[in-house]
């Protein structure tokens, strides 16, 4: 047999396999090891994990923490959860469970990291507040001391000027 004959027979066989697979595949039901109840549970847990992570990230952002990396993780997990719901609607419970587990797995450590960022941001705010209050207090004390010294200086000059002009007034009143 020549290579052309073998090649032709192989291509005919491959064509027959594709046709048979195409014709009979819609009638074969998907056999899944995951049932609807397991998919429901996985989706519920993934949704609760995403909600908890979102709340932690939002709280960290409210105090001024940089949460850009955490937002990216939330977005990726949210997309996985959306794919899980899409698979669930198609009754592909195994894929739904896989995507839900992937969504929860992507959130590992997000809550802890958000809480650490929140604590760091609160500490930084406290330090800024301490330094701002301290510098403001020192400036106010310097201003008060400068005002008192300035008042004493102005008051002393004013009294000296009044005392110098007073004898002239007395002399002009005596002559007149």
C-alpha positions, 0 to 999 in steps of 0.5 A, spaced: 500 500 500 502 506 498 502 512 502 496 515 498 491 510 499 493 509 507 492 517 507 485 516 504 483 511 508 485 514 514 481 521 512 475 517 510 475 513 517 476 520 521 470 523 517 466 517 519 467 518 526 466 526 526 459 524 522 457 519 527 459 523 533 455 529 530 449 525 529 449 521 536 452 527 541 445 531 542 442 524 544 447 523 549 445 526 556 451 529 560 452 524 566 455 529 572 457 527 579 455 533 581 447 534 583 443 540 583 443 541 591 451 541 591 451 546 586 446 550 590 451 549 596 457 551 592 454 557 589 451 560 596 458 559 599 461 563 593 456 568 593 457 569 601 464 569 600 464 574 595 459 579 599 464 578 605 470 580 601 467 586 598 464 589 604 471 588 607 474 591 601 469 597 601 471 598 609 478 598 607 477 603 602 473 608 606 479 609 611 483 611 605 487 604 604 490 602 597 485 597 595 486 596 587 489 589 587 484 587 591 478 590 587 482 586 581 481 579 585 474 581 586 472 582 579 475 576 577 472 572 582 465 576 580 466 573 573 467 566 575 461 567 579 457 569 573 460 563 569 457 559 575 450 562 575 450 561 567 452 554 567 447 553 573 442 556 568 444 551 563 443 545 568 451 544 567 451 543 575 459 540 575 461 546 571 457 551 576 460 547 582 467 548 579 466 555 577 463 557 584 469 553 587 474 557 583 470 564 585 471 562 592 478 560 591 480 567 588 478 570 594 483 566 599 486 571 603 482 577 600 478 579 607 485 578 611 489 583 606 483 588 606 483 588 614 491 589 614 490 595 609 485 598 613 489 597 620 495 600 616 491 606 613 488 607 620 495 608 623 497 612 618 491 617 619 492 617 626 500 619 625 498 624 621 493 627 626 498 627 631 503 631 627 498 635 625 495 637 632 502 637 635 505 642 629 498 646 630 499 647 637 506 649 637 504 654 632 499 657 636 503 657 642 508 661 638 503 666 635 500 667 643 507 669 645 509 673 639 502 677 640 504 678 648 511 680 646 508 685 641 503 688 645 508 689 651 512 693 646 507 697 642 504 698 649 511 701 652 512 705 646 505 708 646 506 710 654 513 713 653 510 717 647 504 719 651 509 721 657 513 725 652 507 729 649 504 730 656 509 736 659 508 740 652 501 740 653 501 742 660 506 748 658 501 750 653 496 750 658 500 754 663 502 759 658 495 760 655 
